[in-house]
C-alpha cells in the first residue's frame, strides 16, 4: 500500500515524480500528490483525490510545476478518509518542512496533543501530518539540523514508516528514513532518487542503495550520505539492479527472504479466504467429497525439506482433530520401500513448486497402487497439481528466496483447514467447534504482524550468535515439528551446524554433544508439555549450554533458566507452529546477514529440486 517517489537533479522533477508514481500504482491508492521546490522559492504542493491521472491533469503532466527537487506519493487511506486534504505531501504550519510517509504511526494521537500544546495546528486527520510537524519541532529546537531533527523524531515515533522529507533551508536536498517499511535509493549522472519500490526508478538508474532499518539518508544531486540513529555517517554498497523480473520484486527490502517473511500475513489470509466462506470451509475447489473423507482410514503425508516439516506438524493436528492415523514420509524414501497401503488411504503430497522430483515420483507411486492423492502446491498448472486427483492451491504468490518462508506458512494453514473439515465431516467435532477453530485461524495473520514488530530484539540476539559452531533446537509434539523447521532455516542460510531433537530424546545420546556455550533453543508452546521441556532445557544448562526459549505469553517462569526469551501471542495449541516459526525464520535470516552471506541464494541449494 502507498508509494513514495523522490528526485533531485538537473531535470524538471514533476514529470519524473508522476512517472515514478505511475509505476507504483499496483500498490493500491485512493489519492496522490507531489511537492516541488524551485531553488529558494516557496514549495509548490498539488494534491488530488482519485486516480493518478487526476493529478496529472491538474499539473499538465507535471509541466505546470517548476523545480528540480521534489517528492510524490500515492496514498491508501488509514488515518482519515480519502480526500485531497488528507492526501500527501503534508507540511508544517509555515511550510518549512514538507514530507510524505508510508506506514502507520501508532502513537500519533499522543504526539498530536503534545504538538498542539506547543502551538501547532492540524488541518488533516492523518498520522503523517503529525510526523512532519514533529520533525519541524525538533528541527527548530536543534539548531536547524535535518539529521538531528529526523533522528529525534524517529526515537519518538512508534510504528512503521518510510519518510521522504524536504526542508526550506536545503532546497535541493531530500532526506529519507525508514522503519519496517521498504525504501530504495538510486543514483545516476548527477541525479538521486528515492522510492518505495524498484520499478519507480528503473527507467532512470540501475545503481541503487538499500537503506537499512532505523537508518536515514541525505540525497543531494548525484550523491547520497547515510546515517545511523546516532547521526553517525555509515557506508553502503552500491548495488546494480539486473534487468530481470526478480530484481524488480524486492519491494525495497534488502533480500527476498525478508520481503517474503513480511508477506506471510497476506499469504495466509489469502489462502484462508480461498476456501472459507461465511465462516465455513468449502473444499469444492479442492475436489475432495464428503463421501471420500468419511471413508478415510489412513493418511500418508509425503514431502521434502520444509514441506516435510509441515507434514510432521500436520500429523499431530489431523490425528487430534479428525482421528485418522497419519504417517509422514520423506518423498526421497517413499518409493524405495514396499509400501503396504491401507484400504481407503489418501496420500497428501506437499510441494511449493509442484515440480519436486522426489515428491512427483511418490505421487506416481501412490497412483500406481490405486491410492487417491491430494496435492498441496503453490504453482497453478504444475506437474504435481496436474497429476494429483485433488489439489489445494496455497496462495503464497511467487517465492524467490531459496529458504522457504511464506510457502511453508501457507502449507501449514492448508493442513489446518483440511484437519478441521475432515474432523467436522467425520463427526469428530461439531459445527460450533469447527467455527471456533476457523475463527482462530483467521486471527493468525494479525498475530504474525505483531510478532514482526519485535524483530529488532531477534536481530540483536542473532548478531551475537554469528560465530556459533553448533546449535540445537528441542521441543515436544508440535514444538518438535517447529524445531525441525527452525533448525533447517539456520543451517541452510547461515551454514552453522544445527540439529533438531525431540526433547525427550536428549538423554538417549544427544546430550553428550553439549559443550560449554552451546546454544540450545527450546520451543515451548504446548502447555501440557511445557514442564517436561523446561526440565530438558535445565539438563542442558547444567552441562554448560546457553539457553534461548520460545514460548507463549504468560510463561514468564522460563526467564529463571533461559538467557533469552521470545514470546508469541496465544492461540489454539494446534496452530502454534504458525506463530512459533516466525521468530526462528528471523533468527536464521539475521545470523546469515550478520555473517555477510548470500541469504537468498545459499550455496549448493536450488529453489526447486527437479532431480532426484
C-alpha positions as CSV (number, residue, x, y, z in Angstrom):
1,X,0.0,0.0,0.0
2,X,1.1,3.6,-0.7
3,X,4.0,4.6,-2.9
4,X,6.8,7.1,-2.5
5,X,9.0,8.8,-5.2
6,X,11.6,11.5,-4.7
7,X,14.0,13.2,-7.1
8,X,16.7,15.8,-7.0
9,X,18.8,16.5,-10.1
10,X,19.1,18.7,-13.1
11,X,15.9,18.0,-15.0
12,X,12.4,19.1,-14.0
13,X,11.2,17.0,-11.1
14,X,7.4,16.8,-11.5
15,X,7.4,14.7,-14.7
16,X,9.8,12.3,-13.1
17,X,7.7,12.0,-10.0
18,X,4.5,11.4,-11.9
19,X,6.2,8.7,-14.0
20,X,7.5,7.0,-10.9
21,X,4.1,7.1,-9.2
22,X,2.6,5.5,-12.2
23,X,5.0,2.6,-11.8
24,X,3.7,2.2,-8.2
25,X,0.0,2.2,-9.0
26,X,-0.1,-1.6,-8.4
27,X,0.4,-1.0,-4.7
28,X,-3.2,0.5,-4.5
29,X,-4.1,4.1,-3.6
30,X,-7.0,6.5,-3.3
31,X,-5.3,9.9,-3.7
32,X,-2.0,11.3,-4.8
33,X,0.2,14.4,-4.6
34,X,3.5,15.9,-5.4
35,X,5.6,18.7,-3.9
36,X,8.3,20.6,-5.9
37,X,10.9,23.2,-4.9
38,X,12.4,25.6,-7.4
39,X,15.5,26.9,-5.7
40,X,14.8,29.4,-3.0
41,X,11.1,29.8,-3.9
42,X,8.4,28.5,-1.7
43,X,7.5,24.9,-2.2
44,X,4.6,24.1,-4.5
45,X,2.2,21.3,-3.5
46,X,-0.5,19.8,-5.7
47,X,-2.8,17.0,-4.5
48,X,-5.8,15.2,-5.9
49,X,-8.3,12.6,-4.8
50,X,-8.8,9.5,-7.0
51,X,-6.6,8.2,-9.8
52,X,-3.2,9.5,-10.7
53,X,-4.5,10.9,-14.0
54,X,-6.4,13.5,-12.0
55,X,-3.2,14.7,-10.5
56,X,-1.5,14.6,-14.0
57,X,-4.3,16.7,-15.4
58,X,-4.1,19.3,-12.6
59,X,-0.3,19.7,-13.3
60,X,-0.5,19.4,-17.1
61,X,1.6,16.1,-16.8
62,X,4.0,17.9,-14.5
63,X,4.9,20.7,-16.9
64,X,3.0,23.3,-14.9
65,X,5.3,22.8,-11.9
66,X,8.8,24.1,-12.0
67,X,11.7,22.9,-9.9
68,X,14.4,20.2,-9.9
69,X,13.8,18.8,-6.5
70,X,10.6,17.1,-5.4
71,X,8.7,14.3,-3.7
72,X,5.5,12.4,-4.6
73,X,3.1,10.0,-3.0
74,X,0.2,7.7,-3.7
75,X,-1.9,7.2,-0.6
76,X,-4.1,4.3,0.7
77,X,-6.2,5.8,3.5
78,X,-5.6,4.6,7.0
79,X,-6.0,7.7,9.3
80,X,-8.6,9.9,7.7
81,X,-10.8,9.4,4.8
82,X,-9.7,9.6,1.2
83,X,-9.6,13.3,0.3
84,X,-7.5,16.0,-1.2
85,X,-6.9,17.4,2.3
86,X,-5.6,14.1,3.7
87,X,-3.5,13.3,0.7
88,X,0.2,13.6,0.9
89,X,2.6,15.6,0.8
90,X,1.9,17.3,4.2
91,X,3.7,20.3,5.5
92,X,4.4,22.2,8.7
93,X,2.4,25.3,9.6
94,X,5.0,27.6,8.0
95,X,5.7,25.2,5.1
96,X,9.3,24.8,6.4
97,X,9.1,21.0,6.3
98,X,7.3,19.0,3.6
99,X,7.1,15.3,3.6
100,X,5.4,12.0,2.5
101,X,5.0,8.8,4.5
102,X,4.2,5.1,4.2
103,X,3.2,3.1,7.2
104,X,1.3,3.7,10.4
105,X,2.3,5.8,13.4
106,X,0.7,4.1,16.4
107,X,1.2,7.0,18.9
108,X,0.2,9.8,16.6
109,X,-2.7,10.9,18.9
110,X,-0.3,11.4,21.8
111,X,2.2,13.2,19.7
112,X,-0.5,15.4,18.1
113,X,-1.7,16.6,21.6
114,X,1.8,17.4,22.6
115,X,2.4,19.4,19.5
116,X,-0.8,21.2,19.9
117,X,0.4,22.3,23.3
118,X,3.5,23.7,21.5
119,X,1.3,25.8,19.3
120,X,0.9,23.6,16.2
121,X,-2.3,23.5,14.3
122,X,-3.6,20.5,12.3
123,X,-5.6,20.6,9.1
124,X,-5.9,16.9,8.3
125,X,-6.9,13.6,10.0
126,X,-3.6,11.9,9.1
127,X,-0.9,10.5,11.3
128,X,1.6,11.7,8.6
129,X,0.9,15.4,9.3
130,X,1.9,14.6,13.0
131,X,5.2,13.2,11.9
132,X,6.0,16.1,9.6
133,X,5.3,18.7,12.4
134,X,7.2,16.6,14.9
135,X,10.2,16.8,12.6
136,X,9.6,20.6,12.2
137,X,9.5,21.0,16.0
138,X,12.8,19.2,16.5
139,X,14.4,21.0,13.5
140,X,13.8,24.3,15.2
141,X,14.8,23.0,18.6
142,X,18.1,21.5,17.5
143,X,19.7,24.3,15.5
144,X,18.2,23.7,12.1
145,X,20.0,20.4,11.5
146,X,17.8,18.0,9.4
147,X,19.6,14.7,10.5
148,X,19.2,15.6,14.2
149,X,15.6,16.6,13.7
150,X,14.7,13.3,12.0
151,X,16.7,11.2,14.4
152,X,14.8,12.7,17.4
153,X,11.5,12.2,15.7
154,X,12.4,8.6,14.8
155,X,13.0,7.9,18.5
156,X,9.6,9.3,19.5
157,X,7.6,7.7,16.8
158,X,6.1,4.2,17.4
159,X,5.0,2.1,14.4
160,X,6.3,1.7,10.9
161,X,7.3,4.3,8.4
162,X,9.2,5.3,5.3
163,X,9.6,9.1,5.1
164,X,10.8,11.4,2.4
165,X,11.3,15.0,3.7
166,X,12.3,18.4,2.2
167,X,13.5,21.4,4.2
168,X,13.2,25.0,3.1
169,X,16.8,25.8,4.1
170,X,18.1,22.9,2.0
171,X,16.1,23.4,-1.3
172,X,18.0,20.9,-3.5
173,X,18.1,18.1,-0.9
174,X,15.7,15.3,0.2
175,X,16.1,13.4,3.5
176,X,14.7,9.8,3.9
177,X,14.3,7.5,6.8
178,X,12.7,4.1,7.4
179,X,11.5,1.6,9.9
180,X,9.8,-1.6,8.8
181,X,8.6,-0.1,5.5
182,X,10.6,-0.5,2.3
183,X,12.6,2.2,0.6
184,X,15.3,2.2,-2.1
185,X,17.8,4.9,-3.1
186,X,19.1,5.4,-6.7
187,X,21.9,7.5,-8.2
188,X,22.9,8.3,-11.8
189,X,24.6,11.1,-13.7
190,X,24.3,13.8,-11.1
191,X,20.8,12.8,-10.0
192,X,19.4,11.0,-7.0
193,X,16.2,9.1,-6.5
194,X,14.2,7.6,-3.6
195,X,11.3,5.3,-3.9
196,X,9.4,2.6,-2.1
197,X,10.0,0.0,-4.8
198,X,12.4,-0.5,-7.6
199,X,10.1,-0.2,-10.6
200,X,9.6,3.5,-9.9
201,X,13.2,4.3,-10.7
202,X,14.4,1.5,-13.0
203,X,13.8,3.8,-16.0
204,X,16.4,6.2,-14.7
205,X,19.0,4.1,-13.0
206,X,20.1,0.6,-12.1
207,X,22.5,1.7,-9.4
208,X,20.8,1.6,-6.0
209,X,21.4,1.5,-2.3
210,X,19.2,-0.2,0.2
211,X,18.6,1.9,3.3
212,X,18.5,-0.2,6.4
213,X,16.0,-0.3,9.2
214,X,16.2,2.7,11.6
215,X,18.6,4.5,9.2
216,X,18.3,7.7,7.3
217,X,20.0,9.4,4.4
218,X,20.6,12.7,2.7
219,X,20.0,12.9,-1.0
220,X,21.9,15.6,-3.0
221,X,22.3,15.7,-6.7
222,X,24.1,12.5,-7.6
223,X,25.3,12.0,-4.1
224,X,23.8,10.1,-1.1
225,X,25.0,10.1,2.6
226,X,23.7,7.5,5.1
227,X,23.4,7.9,8.8
228,X,22.5,5.7,11.7
229,X,20.2,6.6,14.6
230,X,23.0,8.3,16.4
231,X,23.6,10.6,13.4
232,X,26.9,9.0,12.5
233,X,27.7,8.5,8.8
234,X,27.7,4.9,7.6
235,X,28.9,3.3,4.4
236,X,26.6,1.5,2.0
237,X,27.4,-0.7,-1.0
238,X,26.1,0.4,-4.3
239,X,24.1,-2.5,-6.0
240,X,23.5,-2.8,-9.7
241,X,19.9,-3.9,-10.5
242,X,19.8,-6.5,-13.2
243,X,17.2,-6.2,-15.9
244,X,15.1,-9.2,-14.9
245,X,11.8,-9.7,-13.1
246,X,13.3,-10.9,-9.8
247,X,15.4,-7.8,-9.3
248,X,12.3,-5.6,-9.5
249,X,10.3,-7.5,-6.9
250,X,12.2,-6.9,-3.7
251,X,9.9,-4.0,-2.8
252,X,12.8,-2.1,-1.2
253,X,13.8,-5.0,1.2
254,X,17.4,-5.9,1.2
255,X,16.6,-9.6,0.5
256,X,13.8,-11.5,-1.0
257,X,13.7,-13.7,2.2
258,X,12.9,-10.7,4.4
259,X,10.3,-9.5,2.0
260,X,8.7,-12.9,1.9
261,X,8.7,-13.1,5.7
262,X,6.7,-9.9,5.8
263,X,4.3,-11.2,3.1
264,X,3.3,-14.1,5.3
265,X,0.2,-12.5,6.9
266,X,-1.2,-11.6,3.5
267,X,-0.4,-15.1,2.0
268,X,-2.0,-16.8,5.0
269,X,-5.1,-14.5,4.8
270,X,-5.4,-15.1,1.0
271,X,-5.1,-18.9,1.5
272,X,-7.8,-19.0,4.2
273,X,-10.1,-16.8,2.2
274,X,-9.8,-19.0,-0.8
275,X,-11.7,-21.8,0.9
276,X,-13.5,-20.2,3.9
277,X,-16.8,-18.6,3.0
278,X,-19.3,-17.2,5.5
279,X,-17.3,-18.8,8.3
280,X,-17.4,-22.3,6.8
281,X,-14.9,-24.3,4.9
282,X,-15.7,-25.1,1.3
283,X,-13.5,-27.7,-0.4
284,X,-15.4,-27.9,-3.6
285,X,-12.5,-26.3,-5.4
286,X,-10.1,-28.9,-4.0
287,X,-12.3,-31.6,-5.4
288,X,-12.5,-34.0,-2.5
289,X,-16.0,-35.0,-1.5
290,X,-17.5,-35.6,1.9
291,X,-18.1,-39.2,1.0
292,X,-14.4,-39.7,0.3
293,X,-13.5,-38.0,3.6
294,X,-15.8,-40.2,5.6
295,X,-14.2,-43.4,4.1
296,X,-10.7,-42.4,5.0
297,X,-8.8,-45.0,7.1
298,X,-5.2,-43.8,6.7
299,X,-3.4,-40.7,5.5
300,X,0.2,-40.5,4.2
301,X,1.8,-37.1,4.0
302,X,4.8,-37.2,1.6
303,X,7.2,-34.3,1.1
304,X,10.8,-33.0,1.2
305,X,12.6,-30.4,3.3
306,X,10.4,-27.7,4.9
307,X,7.3,-29.3,3.3
308,X,8.1,-32.5,5.2
309,X,8.2,-30.4,8.4
310,X,4.7,-29.2,7.6
311,X,3.7,-32.8,7.4
312,X,5.2,-33.5,10.9
313,X,3.1,-30.7,12.4
314,X,0.0,-31.7,10.4
315,X,0.3,-35.2,11.7
316,X,-0.4,-34.0,15.2
317,X,-3.3,-31.8,14.1
318,X,-5.1,-34.3,11.9
319,X,-4.8,-37.1,14.4
320,X,-6.0,-34.9,17.2
321,X,-9.0,-33.4,15.4
322,X,-10.0,-35.9,12.7
323,X,-8.8,-39.0,14.5
324,X,-7.4,-40.5,11.3
325,X,-4.0,-42.3,11.6
326,X,-1.3,-40.3,9.8
327,X,2.2,-41.3,8.6
328,X,4.7,-38.7,7.4
329,X,7.1,-39.9,4.8
330,X,10.2,-38.4,3.2
331,X,9.5,-38.3,-0.5
332,X,13.0,-39.4,-1.4
333,X,12.5,-42.7,0.5
334,X,8.8,-43.3,-0.2
335,X,9.1,-45.3,-3.4
336,X,12.1,-47.3,-2.3
337,X,10.1,-49.3,0.2
338,X,7.4,-51.9,-0.2
339,X,4.5,-49.7,0.8
340,X,1.6,-51.6,2.3
341,X,-1.2,-49.1,1.8
342,X,-4.2,-49.4,4.0
343,X,-7.7,-49.6,2.3
344,X,-9.2,-46.1,1.7
345,X,-5.9,-44.3,2.1
346,X,-5.1,-40.8,1.0
347,X,-1.6,-39.6,0.0
348,X,-1.1,-35.9,0.5
349,X,1.8,-34.5,-1.5
350,X,3.2,-31.2,-0.2
351,X,5.3,-29.1,-2.6
352,X,5.8,-25.4,-3.2
353,X,6.8,-25.6,-6.8
354,X,4.7,-28.6,-7.7
355,X,7.7,-29.9,-9.6
356,X,9.8,-31.5,-6.8
357,X,11.2,-34.7,-8.4
358,X,11.0,-36.9,-5.4
359,X,7.5,-35.8,-4.5
360,X,6.4,-36.3,-8.0
361,X,7.8,-39.8,-8.0
362,X,6.0,-40.5,-4.8
363,X,2.7,-39.2,-6.2
364,X,3.1,-41.5,-9.2
365,X,3.9,-44.5,-7.0
366,X,0.8,-43.9,-5.0
367,X,-1.4,-43.6,-8.1
368,X,0.2,-46.8,-9.4
369,X,-1.2,-48.6,-6.3
370,X,-4.6,-47.1,-6.9
371,X,-4.4,-44.8,-3.9
372,X,-6.2,-41.4,-4.1
373,X,-3.9,-38.4,-4.0
374,X,-4.2,-34.8,-2.9
375,X,-1.6,-32.1,-3.7
376,X,-0.9,-29.0,-1.6
377,X,1.0,-26.8,-4.0
378,X,1.7,-23.2,-4.7
379,X,2.1,-23.1,-8.5
380,X,-1.0,-23.4,-10.7
381,X,-0.6,-25.9,-13.5
382,X,2.5,-27.5,-12.1
383,X,3.1,-31.2,-12.8
384,X,2.1,-32.4,-9.3
385,X,-1.0,-30.2,-9.5
386,X,-1.9,-31.7,-12.9
387,X,-1.4,-35.3,-11.9
388,X,-2.9,-35.4,-8.4
389,X,-6.6,-36.4,-8.0
390,X,-7.3,-33.3,-5.9
391,X,-5.4,-30.0,-5.5
392,X,-5.4,-27.5,-2.7
393,X,-3.6,-24.4,-4.0
394,X,-1.8,-22.2,-1.5
395,X,-1.8,-18.5,-2.4
396,X,1.7,-17.6,-1.3
397,X,2.5,-15.9,-4.6
398,X,6.0,-16.0,-6.1
399,X,8.7,-17.1,-3.6
400,X,12.1,-16.2,-4.8
401,X,14.4,-16.9,-1.8
402,X,15.6,-20.4,-1.7
403,X,14.8,-20.7,2.0
404,X,11.0,-21.0,2.1
405,X,9.0,-18.9,4.5
406,X,5.6,-17.9,3.2
407,X,5.1,-21.1,1.2
408,X,5.8,-23.1,4.4
409,X,3.3,-21.0,6.3
410,X,0.5,-21.3,3.7
411,X,1.1,-25.1,3.6
412,X,0.6,-25.2,7.4
413,X,-2.6,-23.3,7.0
414,X,-3.8,-25.6,4.3
415,X,-3.2,-28.6,6.6
416,X,-5.1,-27.0,9.4
417,X,-8.0,-26.4,7.1
418,X,-8.1,-30.0,5.9
419,X,-7.9,-31.2,9.5
420,X,-10.8,-29.1,10.6
421,X,-13.0,-30.1,7.7
422,X,-12.0,-33.8,7.9
423,X,-12.9,-33.7,11.6
424,X,-16.3,-32.0,11.0
425,X,-17.3,-34.3,8.2
426,X,-16.4,-37.4,10.2
427,X,-18.4,-36.1,13.2
428,X,-15.3,-35.8,15.5
429,X,-16.1,-32.1,16.1
430,X,-19.4,-30.3,16.0
431,X,-20.3,-27.2,14.0
432,X,-19.6,-24.9,16.9
433,X,-16.1,-26.3,17.5
434,X,-15.3,-26.1,13.7
435,X,-16.5,-22.4,13.7
436,X,-14.4,-21.7,16.7
437,X,-11.3,-23.2,15.1
438,X,-11.9,-21.3,11.8
439,X,-12.3,-18.0,13.7
440,X,-9.0,-18.7,15.5
441,X,-7.3,-19.4,12.1
442,X,-8.4,-16.0,10.9
443,X,-6.5,-14.3,13.8
444,X,-3.2,-15.8,12.8
445,X,-2.2,-13.1,10.2
446,X,-2.7,-10.3,12.7
447,X,-0.7,-12.1,15.3
448,X,2.2,-12.7,12.9
449,X,2.2,-8.9,12.1
450,X,2.6,-8.3,15.8
451,X,5.5,-10.7,16.0
452,X,7.3,-8.9,13.2
453,X,7.2,-5.7,15.2
454,X,9.7,-7.3,17.6
455,X,12.3,-8.3,15.1
456,X,14.9,-5.9,16.3
457,X,15.4,-7.9,19.5
458,X,15.9,-11.0,17.5
459,X,18.4,-9.2,15.2
460,X,20.3,-8.1,18.3
461,X,20.4,-11.7,19.7
462,X,21.2,-13.2,16.3
463,X,24.2,-11.0,15.8
464,X,25.7,-12.4,19.0
465,X,25.4,-16.0,17.6
466,X,27.2,-15.4,14.3
467,X,30.3,-17.2,15.4
468,X,28.5,-20.2,16.8
469,X,29.7,-23.7,15.6
470,X,26.7,-25.8,16.8
471,X,23.1,-25.1,17.7
472,X,20.4,-27.5,19.0
473,X,16.6,-26.9,18.7
474,X,14.5,-29.0,21.0
475,X,10.7,-29.4,21.6
476,X,8.0,-32.0,22.1
477,X,5.0,-32.7,19.9
478,X,4.2,-29.9,17.6
479,X,7.1,-28.0,19.1
480,X,9.4,-30.7,17.8
481,X,8.0,-30.1,14.3
482,X,8.7,-26.4,14.7
483,X,12.2,-27.2,15.9
484,X,12.9,-29.2,12.7
485,X,12.0,-26.1,10.6
486,X,13.9,-23.7,12.8
487,X,17.0,-25.8,12.6
488,X,16.7,-26.2,8.8
489,X,16.4,-22.4,8.4
490,X,19.5,-21.9,10.5
491,X,21.7,-24.4,8.7
492,X,20.7,-23.7,5.1
493,X,21.3,-20.0,5.1
494,X,23.9,-19.5,7.9
495,X,26.0,-22.6,7.3
496,X,26.0,-23.3,11.1
497,X,25.7,-26.9,12.1
498,X,22.3,-27.2,13.6
499,X,20.1,-30.1,14.7
500,X,16.6,-30.6,16.0
501,X,15.7,-33.2,18.5
502,X,12.6,-34.4,20.3
503,X,13.4,-33.0,23.7
504,X,12.8,-36.3,25.5
505,X,15.4,-38.0,23.3
506,X,18.3,-35.8,24.6
507,X,19.1,-38.3,27.4
508,X,19.4,-41.1,24.9
509,X,22.7,-40.0,23.5
510,X,22.4,-36.4,22.1
511,X,23.2,-34.6,25.4
512,X,26.8,-35.9,25.1
513,X,27.2,-33.2,22.4
514,X,26.5,-30.3,24.7
515,X,29.6,-28.3,25.4
516,X,30.0,-25.0,27.4
517,X,28.4,-22.2,25.4
518,X,26.4,-24.4,23.0
519,X,23.2,-22.6,22.1
520,X,20.1,-24.7,22.8
521,X,16.8,-23.3,21.6
522,X,13.8,-24.7,23.4
523,X,10.3,-24.4,21.8
524,X,7.6,-24.5,24.4
525,X,4.2,-23.6,23.0
526,X,2.3,-26.8,24.1
527,X,1.2,-26.1,27.7
528,X,0.8,-29.8,28.6
529,X,4.4,-30.5,27.6
530,X,5.8,-27.2,29.0
531,X,7.3,-28.5,32.3
532,X,8.9,-31.6,30.7
533,X,10.7,-29.5,28.1
534,X,11.8,-27.0,30.7
535,X,13.4,-29.9,32.6
536,X,15.2,-31.0,29.4
537,X,16.5,-27.4,28.9
538,X,17.7,-27.3,32.5
539,X,19.6,-30.6,31.9
540,X,21.4,-28.9,29.0
541,X,22.2,-25.8,31.1
542,X,23.7,-27.9,33.8
543,X,26.2,-29.1,31.2
544,X,27.1,-25.6,30.1
545,X,24.5,-24.8,27.4
546,X,23.4,-21.3,26.7
547,X,19.6,-21.3,26.5
548,X,17.1,-19.4,24.3
549,X,13.4,-20.1,24.9
550,X,10.4,-19.6,22.5
551,X,7.1,-19.7,24.3
552,X,3.7,-18.1,24.6
553,X,2.9,-15.0,26.7
554,X,2.3,-15.9,30.3
555,X,5.1,-18.5,30.7
556,X,7.3,-16.0,32.4
557,X,8.9,-18.5,34.7
558,X,11.1,-19.6,31.8
559,X,13.2,-16.5,32.4
560,X,14.6,-18.1,35.5
561,X,16.6,-20.5,33.4
562,X,16.8,-19.1,29.8
563,X,19.2,-16.3,29.0
564,X,17.0,-15.0,26.1
565,X,13.2,-15.4,25.7
566,X,10.9,-14.7,22.8
567,X,7.2,-14.7,23.4
568,X,4.5,-15.4,20.9
569,X,0.8,-14.5,21.1
570,X,-1.5,-17.2,22.5
571,X,-3.5,-19.3,20.0
572,X,-5.0,-22.7,20.0
573,X,-2.0,-25.1,20.7
574,X,-2.8,-27.0,17.5
575,X,-2.0,-23.8,15.5
576,X,1.0,-22.7,17.5
577,X,3.5,-23.7,14.8
578,X,2.3,-20.9,12.6
579,X,3.4,-18.3,15.1
580,X,6.4,-20.1,16.6
581,X,8.1,-20.4,13.2
582,X,8.3,-16.7,12.6
583,X,11.0,-15.8,15.2
584,X,13.0,-18.8,14.0
585,X,12.8,-17.6,10.4
586,X,14.1,-14.2,11.5
587,X,16.8,-15.8,13.7
588,X,18.2,-17.7,10.7
589,X,17.9,-14.7,8.5
590,X,19.7,-12.3,10.9
591,X,22.5,-14.7,11.7
592,X,23.1,-15.1,7.9
593,X,23.1,-11.3,7.4
594,X,25.5,-10.8,10.3
595,X,27.9,-13.3,8.7
596,X,27.6,-11.5,5.3
597,X,26.3,-14.5,3.4
598,X,24.0,-14.6,0.4
599,X,20.7,-15.0,2.2
600,X,18.5,-15.6,-0.9
601,X,20.9,-17.9,-2.7
602,X,22.7,-20.1,-0.2
603,X,25.5,-22.2,-1.6
604,X,24.7,-25.6,-3.1
605,X,21.0,-25.2,-2.9
606,X,18.3,-24.6,-5.5
607,X,14.7,-23.3,-5.1
608,X,13.0,-26.2,-6.8
609,X,14.7,-29.6,-6.7
610,X,13.8,-31.2,-10.0
611,X,16.2,-34.1,-10.0
612,X,16.3,-36.9,-7.5
